[in-house]
Amino acid sequence: MVAELISIGDELLIGQTINTNASWLGSELALQGIQVKWCTTISDDKKDILFTVDQALNRSQLVIITGGLGPTKDDITKHTLADYFNTELVIDPTVLGKIEAYFSLRGREMLEVNTMQAALPKACTIIPNNHGTASGMWFEKNGSVLVSLPGVPYEMKGLMKDYLLEKIQKQFQTKALYHKTILTTGIGESFLAETMADWESRIREKGLGLAYLPSPGLVKLRISSYIGEVDAPLIEHFFREIEEKLPQHVFGYENDTLSEVVGRQLLQAGKNVGTVESCTGGGVANAIVTVAGSSAYFQGSLTTYSYELKTKLAGVNPETLEKFGAVSEETVREMAIGGREKLGVDYCISISGVAGPDGGTPDKPVGTVWMAVALEGECVTKKINLGDNRERNIQMTIFASLNMLRNVLSTKRS
């Protein structure tokens, strides 16, 4: 079946707010076997809303609107939909009671505009909001369904998960698809596709779908079955193949993060880690501590941006810096070994590079990064060459260094 998304809000059109609702809805509907064919963003304008809704209902079985349902005057969606469906707004006592309880629980005064949030189109089925005060609305017309939801992401997601996904599935008798996603890092999309060309061909021969989903430092591979979970063993087989062929690049599945994976490895090994960072400015340490419970294996970090602090805090020999420079294998080795001693950790990651957009030289152009991992009796080093975008370089360096530690830990475990 075909679905359409309509996002309402001037803040989306001027780039003040990123439209994360559309991407989330597209992903969730795909899992239900529903194809989103159109996605439109429009202003908080009655004529625009009426025109877009009319177009959508004439070509799509399911239309989902997000935005324009708050208490302020520019939240006009429900008034416009009441006009479109030729109905009136009436106060719903159940919704009003929930709104009153919402404000009472928080010790806040309830205003008239909040009361009016309980005024909803008589012709709609009300979708309860357990996460806020703006109810969702379900309309039906000529065999199509229009759903209007709050634009606040956590409220919209709550309504979808609590009620709507199941209701939509029953209404349209959709058959849920089955997806699984494997995560890779340190290998580009094109090189990955070339390396796994035969693997990809066999996937498609089996009637499965394959999508490459790249982002800085990360390529996700999603295999989809159009007949459901019955294909799960086959998909698992294909993913085992890529794990065996590219163990240095495959680090997890679905919503895993490198930080979580490395954290689990450290916990299992009973080891801890610290970092000595230059061009990433503490970014690796920050990535590690985003994981709850990371205090069990993360000791701390030294941010040594200058030559002086590389020497003073990490124990780098001034002669090493003078002879080889900050961005060199020799320097990151001493940073990692010295940092491991200073921080008293089992493993120490060190990084030094030219993040850009300037500062490069002919022998060390922008995007040149050296990193190391020191452990007892050993120090592993690696050089990577990135582009000229500072933000991307930092992000990709964080991925690369964590993956380097993951591979070291995997080697020690085996």
Contacts in CASP RR format, 6 or more apart in sequence:
PFRMAT RR
TARGET T0000
AUTHOR 0000-0000-0000
METHOD contacts of the structure
MODEL  1
MVAELISIGDELLIGQTINTNASWLGSELALQGIQVKWCTTISDDKKDIL
FTVDQALNRSQLVIITGGLGPTKDDITKHTLADYFNTELVIDPTVLGKIE
AYFSLRGREMLEVNTMQAALPKACTIIPNNHGTASGMWFEKNGSVLVSLP
GVPYEMKGLMKDYLLEKIQKQFQTKALYHKTILTTGIGESFLAETMADWE
SRIREKGLGLAYLPSPGLVKLRISSYIGEVDAPLIEHFFREIEEKLPQHV
FGYENDTLSEVVGRQLLQAGKNVGTVESCTGGGVANAIVTVAGSSAYFQG
SLTTYSYELKTKLAGVNPETLEKFGAVSEETVREMAIGGREKLGVDYCIS
ISGVAGPDGGTPDKPVGTVWMAVALEGECVTKKINLGDNRERNIQMTIFA
SLNMLRNVLSTKRS
1 33 0 8 1.000
1 34 0 8 1.000
1 35 0 8 1.000
1 61 0 8 1.000
1 62 0 8 1.000
1 172 0 8 1.000
1 174 0 8 1.000
2 34 0 8 1.000
2 35 0 8 1.000
2 37 0 8 1.000
2 59 0 8 1.000
2 60 0 8 1.000
2 61 0 8 1.000
2 62 0 8 1.000
3 29 0 8 1.000
3 34 0 8 1.000
3 35 0 8 1.000
3 36 0 8 1.000
3 37 0 8 1.000
3 60 0 8 1.000
3 61 0 8 1.000
3 62 0 8 1.000
3 63 0 8 1.000
3 64 0 8 1.000
4 36 0 8 1.000
4 37 0 8 1.000
4 38 0 8 1.000
4 39 0 8 1.000
4 40 0 8 1.000
4 56 0 8 1.000
4 59 0 8 1.000
4 60 0 8 1.000
4 62 0 8 1.000
4 63 0 8 1.000
4 64 0 8 1.000
5 21 0 8 1.000
5 22 0 8 1.000
5 25 0 8 1.000
5 26 0 8 1.000
5 36 0 8 1.000
5 38 0 8 1.000
5 39 0 8 1.000
5 40 0 8 1.000
5 63 0 8 1.000
5 64 0 8 1.000
5 65 0 8 1.000
5 66 0 8 1.000
6 40 0 8 1.000
6 41 0 8 1.000
6 42 0 8 1.000
6 52 0 8 1.000
6 53 0 8 1.000
6 56 0 8 1.000
6 63 0 8 1.000
6 64 0 8 1.000
6 65 0 8 1.000
6 66 0 8 1.000
7 19 0 8 1.000
7 21 0 8 1.000
7 22 0 8 1.000
7 39 0 8 1.000
7 40 0 8 1.000
7 41 0 8 1.000
7 42 0 8 1.000
7 65 0 8 1.000
7 66 0 8 1.000
7 67 0 8 1.000
8 41 0 8 1.000
8 42 0 8 1.000
8 43 0 8 1.000
8 44 0 8 1.000
8 49 0 8 1.000
8 65 0 8 1.000
8 66 0 8 1.000
8 67 0 8 1.000
8 68 0 8 1.000
8 77 0 8 1.000
9 41 0 8 1.000
9 42 0 8 1.000
9 43 0 8 1.000
9 44 0 8 1.000
9 67 0 8 1.000
9 68 0 8 1.000
10 43 0 8 1.000
10 44 0 8 1.000
11 17 0 8 1.000
12 18 0 8 1.000
12 19 0 8 1.000
12 41 0 8 1.000
13 41 0 8 1.000
13 42 0 8 1.000
13 43 0 8 1.000
19 41 0 8 1.000
20 153 0 8 1.000
21 66 0 8 1.000
21 151 0 8 1.000
21 153 0 8 1.000
21 156 0 8 1.000
22 39 0 8 1.000
22 41 0 8 1.000
22 66 0 8 1.000
24 153 0 8 1.000
24 156 0 8 1.000
24 157 0 8 1.000
25 36 0 8 1.000
25 64 0 8 1.000
25 66 0 8 1.000
25 156 0 8 1.000
25 160 0 8 1.000
26 36 0 8 1.000
28 160 0 8 1.000
28 165 0 8 1.000
29 35 0 8 1.000
29 36 0 8 1.000
29 62 0 8 1.000
30 36 0 8 1.000
30 177 0 8 1.000
30 179 0 8 1.000
31 176 0 8 1.000
31 177 0 8 1.000
31 179 0 8 1.000
32 165 0 8 1.000
32 168 0 8 1.000
32 169 0 8 1.000
32 174 0 8 1.000
32 176 0 8 1.000
32 177 0 8 1.000
33 174 0 8 1.000
33 175 0 8 1.000
33 176 0 8 1.000
33 177 0 8 1.000
34 62 0 8 1.000
34 168 0 8 1.000
34 172 0 8 1.000
34 174 0 8 1.000
37 60 0 8 1.000
38 56 0 8 1.000
38 59 0 8 1.000
38 60 0 8 1.000
40 52 0 8 1.000
40 56 0 8 1.000
42 48 0 8 1.000
42 49 0 8 1.000
42 52 0 8 1.000
44 68 0 8 1.000
44 74 0 8 1.000
44 75 0 8 1.000
44 76 0 8 1.000
46 76 0 8 1.000
46 79 0 8 1.000
46 80 0 8 1.000
46 83 0 8 1.000
49 76 0 8 1.000
49 77 0 8 1.000
49 80 0 8 1.000
49 81 0 8 1.000
50 80 0 8 1.000
50 83 0 8 1.000
50 84 0 8 1.000
53 63 0 8 1.000
53 65 0 8 1.000
53 80 0 8 1.000
53 81 0 8 1.000
53 84 0 8 1.000
53 146 0 8 1.000
54 84 0 8 1.000
56 63 0 8 1.000
56 146 0 8 1.000
57 63 0 8 1.000
57 141 0 8 1.000
57 142 0 8 1.000
57 144 0 8 1.000
57 146 0 8 1.000
60 144 0 8 1.000
61 143 0 8 1.000
61 144 0 8 1.000
61 145 0 8 1.000
61 172 0 8 1.000
62 144 0 8 1.000
62 145 0 8 1.000
62 147 0 8 1.000
62 168 0 8 1.000
62 172 0 8 1.000
63 144 0 8 1.000
63 145 0 8 1.000
63 146 0 8 1.000
63 147 0 8 1.000
64 146 0 8 1.000
64 147 0 8 1.000
64 148 0 8 1.000
64 149 0 8 1.000
65 77 0 8 1.000
65 146 0 8 1.000
65 147 0 8 1.000
65 148 0 8 1.000
65 149 0 8 1.000
66 148 0 8 1.000
66 149 0 8 1.000
66 150 0 8 1.000
66 151 0 8 1.000
66 156 0 8 1.000
67 75 0 8 1.000
67 77 0 8 1.000
67 148 0 8 1.000
67 149 0 8 1.000
67 150 0 8 1.000
67 151 0 8 1.000
68 74 0 8 1.000
68 75 0 8 1.000
68 76 0 8 1.000
68 77 0 8 1.000
68 150 0 8 1.000
68 151 0 8 1.000
69 75 0 8 1.000
69 77 0 8 1.000
69 78 0 8 1.000
69 117 0 8 1.000
69 134 0 8 1.000
69 135 0 8 1.000
69 136 0 8 1.000
69 148 0 8 1.000
69 149 0 8 1.000
69 150 0 8 1.000
69 151 0 8 1.000
70 117 0 8 1.000
70 133 0 8 1.000
70 134 0 8 1.000
70 150 0 8 1.000
71 111 0 8 1.000
71 113 0 8 1.000
71 114 0 8 1.000
71 116 0 8 1.000
71 117 0 8 1.000
71 133 0 8 1.000
71 134 0 8 1.000
72 113 0 8 1.000
77 148 0 8 1.000
78 89 0 8 1.000
78 119 0 8 1.000
78 120 0 8 1.000
78 121 0 8 1.000
78 137 0 8 1.000
78 148 0 8 1.000
79 89 0 8 1.000
81 121 0 8 1.000
81 124 0 8 1.000
81 137 0 8 1.000
81 139 0 8 1.000
81 146 0 8 1.000
81 148 0 8 1.000
82 88 0 8 1.000
82 89 0 8 1.000
82 121 0 8 1.000
82 122 0 8 1.000
82 123 0 8 1.000
85 121 0 8 1.000
85 123 0 8 1.000
85 124 0 8 1.000
85 139 0 8 1.000
85 141 0 8 1.000
86 123 0 8 1.000
87 121 0 8 1.000
87 122 0 8 1.000
87 123 0 8 1.000
87 124 0 8 1.000
88 121 0 8 1.000
88 122 0 8 1.000
89 119 0 8 1.000
89 120 0 8 1.000
89 121 0 8 1.000
89 122 0 8 1.000
90 119 0 8 1.000
90 120 0 8 1.000
90 122 0 8 1.000
91 115 0 8 1.000
91 118 0 8 1.000
91 119 0 8 1.000
92 118 0 8 1.000
92 119 0 8 1.000
92 120 0 8 1.000
92 126 0 8 1.000
92 135 0 8 1.000
93 118 0 8 1.000
94 126 0 8 1.000
95 117 0 8 1.000
95 118 0 8 1.000
95 120 0 8 1.000
95 126 0 8 1.000
95 128 0 8 1.000
95 135 0 8 1.000
96 115 0 8 1.000
96 118 0 8 1.000
97 118 0 8 1.000
98 128 0 8 1.000
98 129 0 8 1.000
98 133 0 8 1.000
99 110 0 8 1.000
99 114 0 8 1.000
99 115 0 8 1.000
99 117 0 8 1.000
99 118 0 8 1.000
99 133 0 8 1.000
100 110 0 8 1.000
102 132 0 8 1.000
102 133 0 8 1.000
103 109 0 8 1.000
103 110 0 8 1.000
103 114 0 8 1.000
104 110 0 8 1.000
114 133 0 8 1.000
117 133 0 8 1.000
117 134 0 8 1.000
117 135 0 8 1.000
118 135 0 8 1.000
120 126 0 8 1.000
120 135 0 8 1.000
120 137 0 8 1.000
121 137 0 8 1.000
121 139 0 8 1.000
123 139 0 8 1.000
124 137 0 8 1.000
124 138 0 8 1.000
124 139 0 8 1.000
124 148 0 8 1.000
125 137 0 8 1.000
125 138 0 8 1.000
125 139 0 8 1.000
126 135 0 8 1.000
126 136 0 8 1.000
126 137 0 8 1.000
126 138 0 8 1.000
127 135 0 8 1.000
127 136 0 8 1.000
127 137 0 8 1.000
127 138 0 8 1.000
127 147 0 8 1.000
127 149 0 8 1.000
127 159 0 8 1.000
127 163 0 8 1.000
127 164 0 8 1.000
128 135 0 8 1.000
128 136 0 8 1.000
128 159 0 8 1.000
128 162 0 8 1.000
128 163 0 8 1.000
129 135 0 8 1.000
129 136 0 8 1.000
129 150 0 8 1.000
129 155 0 8 1.000
129 158 0 8 1.000
129 159 0 8 1.000
130 158 0 8 1.000
130 162 0 8 1.000
131 154 0 8 1.000
131 155 0 8 1.000
131 158 0 8 1.000
131 159 0 8 1.000
132 150 0 8 1.000
132 152 0 8 1.000
132 155 0 8 1.000
134 150 0 8 1.000
134 152 0 8 1.000
134 155 0 8 1.000
136 147 0 8 1.000
136 148 0 8 1.000
136 149 0 8 1.000
136 150 0 8 1.000
136 159 0 8 1.000
137 147 0 8 1.000
137 148 0 8 1.000
138 145 0 8 1.000
138 146 0 8 1.000
138 147 0 8 1.000
138 167 0 8 1.000
139 145 0 8 1.000
139 146 0 8 1.000
139 147 0 8 1.000
139 148 0 8 1.000
140 146 0 8 1.000
145 168 0 8 1.000
145 171 0 8 1.000
145 172 0 8 1.000
147 164 0 8 1.000
147 168 0 8 1.000
149 155 0 8 1.000
149 156 0 8 1.000
149 159 0 8 1.000
149 160 0 8 1.000
149 164 0 8 1.000
150 156 0 8 1.000
150 159 0 8 1.000
168 174 0 8 1.000
169 176 0 8 1.000
175 227 0 8 1.000
175 228 0 8 1.000
176 228 0 8 1.000
176 229 0 8 1.000
177 224 0 8 1.000
177 225 0 8 1.000
177 226 0 8 1.000
177 228 0 8 1.000
178 224 0 8 1.000
178 225 0 8 1.000
178 227 0 8 1.000
178 228 0 8 1.000
178 229 0 8 1.000
178 230 0 8 1.000
178 231 0 8 1.000
178 232 0 8 1.000
178 235 0 8 1.000
179 222 0 8 1.000
179 223 0 8 1.000
179 224 0 8 1.000
179 225 0 8 1.000
180 222 0 8 1.000
180 223 0 8 1.000
180 232 0 8 1.000
180 235 0 8 1.000
180 236 0 8 1.000
180 239 0 8 1.000
180 253 0 8 1.000
180 254 0 8 1.000
181 213 0 8 1.000
181 220 0 8 1.000
181 221 0 8 1.000
181 222 0 8 1.000
181 223 0 8 1.000
181 253 0 8 1.000
181 254 0 8 1.000
182 220 0 8 1.000
182 221 0 8 1.000
182 222 0 8 1.000
182 239 0 8 1.000
182 242 0 8 1.000
182 243 0 8 1.000
182 250 0 8 1.000
182 252 0 8 1.000
182 253 0 8 1.000
183 218 0 8 1.000
183 219 0 8 1.000
183 220 0 8 1.000
183 250 0 8 1.000
183 251 0 8 1.000
183 252 0 8 1.000
183 253 0 8 1.000
183 254 0 8 1.000
183 256 0 8 1.000
184 192 0 8 1.000
184 218 0 8 1.000
184 219 0 8 1.000
184 220 0 8 1.000
184 221 0 8 1.000
184 242 0 8 1.000
184 246 0 8 1.000
184 249 0 8 1.000
184 250 0 8 1.000
184 251 0 8 1.000
185 217 0 8 1.000
185 218 0 8 1.000
185 219 0 8 1.000
185 249 0 8 1.000
185 251 0 8 1.000
185 258 0 8 1.000
185 399 0 8 1.000
185 400 0 8 1.000
185 403 0 8 1.000
186 217 0 8 1.000
186 249 0 8 1.000
186 399 0 8 1.000
186 400 0 8 1.000
186 403 0 8 1.000
187 195 0 8 1.000
187 219 0 8 1.000
187 246 0 8 1.000
187 249 0 8 1.000
188 214 0 8 1.000
188 219 0 8 1.000
189 212 0 8 1.000
189 214 0 8 1.000
189 219 0 8 1.000
192 212 0 8 1.000
192 219 0 8 1.000
192 221 0 8 1.000
192 246 0 8 1.000
192 249 0 8 1.000
193 200 0 8 1.000
193 212 0 8 1.000
195 245 0 8 1.000
195 246 0 8 1.000
196 242 0 8 1.000
196 245 0 8 1.000
199 238 0 8 1.000
199 241 0 8 1.000
199 242 0 8 1.000
199 245 0 8 1.000
200 210 0 8 1.000
202 238 0 8 1.000
203 209 0 8 1.000
203 210 0 8 1.000
203 223 0 8 1.000
203 238 0 8 1.000
204 210 0 8 1.000
206 234 0 8 1.000
207 226 0 8 1.000
208 223 0 8 1.000
208 224 0 8 1.000
208 225 0 8 1.000
208 226 0 8 1.000
208 231 0 8 1.000
208 234 0 8 1.000
208 235 0 8 1.000
208 238 0 8 1.000
209 223 0 8 1.000
209 224 0 8 1.000
209 225 0 8 1.000
209 226 0 8 1.000
210 221 0 8 1.000
210 222 0 8 1.000
210 223 0 8 1.000
210 224 0 8 1.000
211 221 0 8 1.000
211 222 0 8 1.000
211 224 0 8 1.000
212 219 0 8 1.000
212 220 0 8 1.000
212 221 0 8 1.000
213 219 0 8 1.000
213 220 0 8 1.000
213 221 0 8 1.000
213 222 0 8 1.000
214 220 0 8 1.000
216 392 0 8 1.000
216 395 0 8 1.000
216 396 0 8 1.000
216 399 0 8 1.000
217 395 0 8 1.000
217 396 0 8 1.000
217 399 0 8 1.000
217 400 0 8 1.000
218 399 0 8 1.000
221 242 0 8 1.000
223 235 0 8 1.000
223 238 0 8 1.000
223 239 0 8 1.000
225 231 0 8 1.000
225 232 0 8 1.000
225 234 0 8 1.000
225 235 0 8 1.000
239 253 0 8 1.000
242 250 0 8 1.000
243 250 0 8 1.000
247 410 0 8 1.000
248 403 0 8 1.000
248 407 0 8 1.000
249 403 0 8 1.000
251 258 0 8 1.000
251 261 0 8 1.000
251 403 0 8 1.000
251 406 0 8 1.000
252 261 0 8 1.000
257 287 0 8 1.000
257 290 0 8 1.000
257 291 0 8 1.000
258 287 0 8 1.000
258 399 0 8 1.000
258 402 0 8 1.000
258 403 0 8 1.000
258 406 0 8 1.000
259 287 0 8 1.000
259 288 0 8 1.000
259 290 0 8 1.000
259 291 0 8 1.000
259 294 0 8 1.000
259 402 0 8 1.000
260 291 0 8 1.000
261 406 0 8 1.000
262 273 0 8 1.000
262 288 0 8 1.000
262 402 0 8 1.000
262 405 0 8 1.000
262 406 0 8 1.000
262 409 0 8 1.000
263 288 0 8 1.000
263 291 0 8 1.000
263 294 0 8 1.000
263 297 0 8 1.000
265 406 0 8 1.000
265 409 0 8 1.000
265 410 0 8 1.000
265 413 0 8 1.000
266 272 0 8 1.000
266 273 0 8 1.000
266 297 0 8 1.000
266 347 0 8 1.000
266 409 0 8 1.000
267 296 0 8 1.000
267 297 0 8 1.000
268 413 0 8 1.000
269 409 0 8 1.000
269 412 0 8 1.000
269 413 0 8 1.000
270 297 0 8 1.000
271 297 0 8 1.000
271 346 0 8 1.000
271 347 0 8 1.000
271 409 0 8 1.000
272 297 0 8 1.000
272 298 0 8 1.000
272 299 0 8 1.000
272 345 0 8 1.000
272 346 0 8 1.000
272 347 0 8 1.000
273 288 0 8 1.000
273 297 0 8 1.000
273 298 0 8 1.000
273 299 0 8 1.000
273 345 0 8 1.000
273 346 0 8 1.000
273 347 0 8 1.000
273 348 0 8 1.000
273 349 0 8 1.000
273 405 0 8 1.000
274 285 0 8 1.000
274 298 0 8 1.000
274 299 0 8 1.000
274 300 0 8 1.000
274 301 0 8 1.000
274 339 0 8 1.000
274 340 0 8 1.000
274 343 0 8 1.000
274 345 0 8 1.000
274 347 0 8 1.000
274 348 0 8 1.000
274 349 0 8 1.000
275 282 0 8 1.000
275 284 0 8 1.000
275 285 0 8 1.000
275 288 0 8 1.000
275 300 0 8 1.000
275 301 0 8 1.000
275 302 0 8 1.000
275 348 0 8 1.000
275 349 0 8 1.000
275 350 0 8 1.000
275 351 0 8 1.000
276 301 0 8 1.000
276 302 0 8 1.000
276 304 0 8 1.000
276 313 0 8 1.000
276 314 0 8 1.000
276 335 0 8 1.000
276 336 0 8 1.000
276 338 0 8 1.000
276 339 0 8 1.000
276 348 0 8 1.000
276 349 0 8 1.000
276 350 0 8 1.000
276 351 0 8 1.000
277 283 0 8 1.000
277 284 0 8 1.000
277 285 0 8 1.000
277 301 0 8 1.000
277 302 0 8 1.000
277 303 0 8 1.000
277 304 0 8 1.000
277 349 0 8 1.000
277 350 0 8 1.000
277 351 0 8 1.000
278 303 0 8 1.000
278 304 0 8 1.000
278 305 0 8 1.000
278 310 0 8 1.000
278 326 0 8 1.000
278 335 0 8 1.000
278 351 0 8 1.000
278 352 0 8 1.000
278 353 0 8 1.000
279 351 0 8 1.000
279 352 0 8 1.000
279 353 0 8 1.000
279 354 0 8 1.000
279 355 0 8 1.000
279 369 0 8 1.000
279 393 0 8 1.000
279 394 0 8 1.000
279 397 0 8 1.000
280 351 0 8 1.000
280 355 0 8 1.000
280 394 0 8 1.000
280 397 0 8 1.000
280 398 0 8 1.000
280 401 0 8 1.000
281 303 0 8 1.000
281 305 0 8 1.000
281 394 0 8 1.000
282 301 0 8 1.000
282 303 0 8 1.000
283 394 0 8 1.000
283 398 0 8 1.000
284 301 0 8 1.000
284 349 0 8 1.000
284 351 0 8 1.000
284 398 0 8 1.000
284 401 0 8 1.000
284 402 0 8 1.000
285 298 0 8 1.000
285 300 0 8 1.000
285 301 0 8 1.000
287 398 0 8 1.000
287 402 0 8 1.000
288 294 0 8 1.000
288 298 0 8 1.000
288 402 0 8 1.000
289 298 0 8 1.000
299 343 0 8 1.000
299 344 0 8 1.000
299 345 0 8 1.000
300 343 0 8 1.000
300 345 0 8 1.000
301 343 0 8 1.000
302 309 0 8 1.000
302 313 0 8 1.000
302 314 0 8 1.000
302 339 0 8 1.000
302 342 0 8 1.000
302 343 0 8 1.000
303 309 0 8 1.000
304 310 0 8 1.000
304 313 0 8 1.000
304 314 0 8 1.000
304 316 0 8 1.000
304 335 0 8 1.000
307 318 0 8 1.000
307 321 0 8 1.000
307 326 0 8 1.000
310 316 0 8 1.000
310 321 0 8 1.000
310 326 0 8 1.000
310 331 0 8 1.000
310 335 0 8 1.000
310 352 0 8 1.000
311 317 0 8 1.000
311 318 0 8 1.000
311 321 0 8 1.000
313 339 0 8 1.000
313 342 0 8 1.000
314 334 0 8 1.000
314 335 0 8 1.000
314 338 0 8 1.000
314 339 0 8 1.000
314 342 0 8 1.000
314 350 0 8 1.000
315 334 0 8 1.000
315 335 0 8 1.000
315 338 0 8 1.000
315 339 0 8 1.000
315 342 0 8 1.000
316 331 0 8 1.000
316 334 0 8 1.000
316 335 0 8 1.000
316 338 0 8 1.000
317 334 0 8 1.000
320 328 0 8 1.000
320 330 0 8 1.000
320 331 0 8 1.000
320 334 0 8 1.000
321 331 0 8 1.000
323 330 0 8 1.000
324 330 0 8 1.000
324 331 0 8 1.000
325 331 0 8 1.000
326 352 0 8 1.000
326 353 0 8 1.000
327 352 0 8 1.000
327 353 0 8 1.000
327 354 0 8 1.000
327 364 0 8 1.000
327 368 0 8 1.000
327 369 0 8 1.000
327 370 0 8 1.000
328 352 0 8 1.000
328 370 0 8 1.000
329 370 0 8 1.000
329 372 0 8 1.000
329 381 0 8 1.000
329 383 0 8 1.000
331 352 0 8 1.000
331 370 0 8 1.000
332 350 0 8 1.000
332 351 0 8 1.000
332 352 0 8 1.000
332 370 0 8 1.000
332 371 0 8 1.000
332 372 0 8 1.000
332 381 0 8 1.000
333 350 0 8 1.000
333 372 0 8 1.000
333 374 0 8 1.000
333 379 0 8 1.000
333 381 0 8 1.000
335 350 0 8 1.000
335 352 0 8 1.000
335 372 0 8 1.000
336 348 0 8 1.000
336 349 0 8 1.000
336 350 0 8 1.000
336 372 0 8 1.000
336 373 0 8 1.000
336 374 0 8 1.000
336 379 0 8 1.000
337 348 0 8 1.000
337 374 0 8 1.000
337 379 0 8 1.000
338 348 0 8 1.000
338 374 0 8 1.000
339 345 0 8 1.000
339 348 0 8 1.000
339 350 0 8 1.000
339 374 0 8 1.000
340 346 0 8 1.000
340 347 0 8 1.000
340 348 0 8 1.000
340 374 0 8 1.000
340 375 0 8 1.000
346 375 0 8 1.000
346 376 0 8 1.000
347 373 0 8 1.000
347 374 0 8 1.000
347 375 0 8 1.000
347 405 0 8 1.000
347 408 0 8 1.000
347 409 0 8 1.000
348 373 0 8 1.000
348 374 0 8 1.000
348 375 0 8 1.000
349 371 0 8 1.000
349 372 0 8 1.000
349 373 0 8 1.000
349 401 0 8 1.000
349 402 0 8 1.000
349 404 0 8 1.000
349 405 0 8 1.000
350 371 0 8 1.000
350 372 0 8 1.000
350 373 0 8 1.000
350 374 0 8 1.000
351 369 0 8 1.000
351 370 0 8 1.000
351 371 0 8 1.000
351 397 0 8 1.000
351 401 0 8 1.000
352 369 0 8 1.000
352 370 0 8 1.000
352 371 0 8 1.000
353 364 0 8 1.000
353 367 0 8 1.000
353 368 0 8 1.000
353 369 0 8 1.000
353 370 0 8 1.000
353 397 0 8 1.000
354 360 0 8 1.000
354 364 0 8 1.000
354 365 0 8 1.000
354 366 0 8 1.000
354 367 0 8 1.000
354 368 0 8 1.000
354 369 0 8 1.000
355 366 0 8 1.000
355 367 0 8 1.000
355 369 0 8 1.000
355 390 0 8 1.000
355 393 0 8 1.000
355 394 0 8 1.000
355 397 0 8 1.000
356 366 0 8 1.000
356 367 0 8 1.000
356 388 0 8 1.000
356 390 0 8 1.000
356 393 0 8 1.000
357 366 0 8 1.000
357 388 0 8 1.000
357 389 0 8 1.000
357 390 0 8 1.000
358 366 0 8 1.000
359 366 0 8 1.000
360 366 0 8 1.000
360 368 0 8 1.000
365 385 0 8 1.000
366 387 0 8 1.000
366 388 0 8 1.000
366 393 0 8 1.000
367 385 0 8 1.000
367 386 0 8 1.000
367 387 0 8 1.000
367 388 0 8 1.000
367 393 0 8 1.000
368 383 0 8 1.000
368 385 0 8 1.000
368 386 0 8 1.000
369 383 0 8 1.000
369 384 0 8 1.000
369 385 0 8 1.000
369 386 0 8 1.000
369 393 0 8 1.000
369 397 0 8 1.000
369 400 0 8 1.000
370 381 0 8 1.000
370 382 0 8 1.000
370 383 0 8 1.000
371 381 0 8 1.000
371 382 0 8 1.000
371 383 0 8 1.000
371 384 0 8 1.000
371 397 0 8 1.000
371 400 0 8 1.000
371 401 0 8 1.000
371 404 0 8 1.000
372 379 0 8 1.000
372 380 0 8 1.000
372 381 0 8 1.000
372 382 0 8 1.000
373 379 0 8 1.000
373 380 0 8 1.000
373 401 0 8 1.000
373 404 0 8 1.000
373 405 0 8 1.000
373 408 0 8 1.000
375 408 0 8 1.000
375 412 0 8 1.000
380 404 0 8 1.000
380 408 0 8 1.000
382 400 0 8 1.000
382 404 0 8 1.000
384 396 0 8 1.000
384 397 0 8 1.000
384 400 0 8 1.000
386 392 0 8 1.000
386 393 0 8 1.000
386 396 0 8 1.000
386 397 0 8 1.000
387 393 0 8 1.000
END
